[in-house]
């Protein structure tokens, strides 16, 4: 009879959970019962994720069925902060791509975002990053700056999309067909991938700014208007990456 340690190791290496459950479900040892229950939960989690992936690839499938192969998902991060750029990403995934875990970046842990960032970078057909800095945001307003950053993301792609799926908005003055998808980062795998790329990229930028301006805590608040961030602005004033149009209501320099 196999030891519980051996069975646990088998579960860790298991590729067929149904076979594992069938083989050990009659074992009455409490340790094995727990391992079988764990296998059942893993199976249910896997099945739920496959169903979710079926749902979030529907937008892409509709265009694949029309013969369109290069579908670019676009999302932005950083419209609301007091400091730093707005960052956008456009991502084309391979046709039929199903990367487990891709979702709205806000629903993922930082560790999971970093893991998926690397996977998306490795597998994507093409990725473009676009930014608008705080000066452009102050000059244009955040919506127009976001549109500009989205256009830059598309322009920075080595392979151009044939169709765009855009989170929530329609980009003006762009010559590629586009579809706005409300809450698209949770409904389209391409937009979800763009959400992760944009979020991780911006977080890393703000972590670098934190080294230059440690008093504002950019490594933790990534520029958002936390109580501590507002207190730091009142104490130290504004730095070169603050958005004057976002902070003038409580601080004038």
Secondary structure, DSSP 8 states (H G I E B T S, - for coil): ---HHHHHHHHHH-S-HHHHHHHHTT---HHHHHHHHHHHHHHHHHHHHHHHHHHHTHHHHHHHTTT---EEEEEEE-SS-SBS-EEEEEEE--TT---TT---GGGS-HHHHHHHHHHHHHH-SEEEEEEE-HHHHHHH-HHHHHHHHHHHHHHT-SS--SEEEEES---SS-SS-EEEETTGGGT-HHHHHHHHHHHHHHHHHHHHHHHH-GGGTHHHHTT---HHHHHHHHHH---TTB-HHHHTTT---
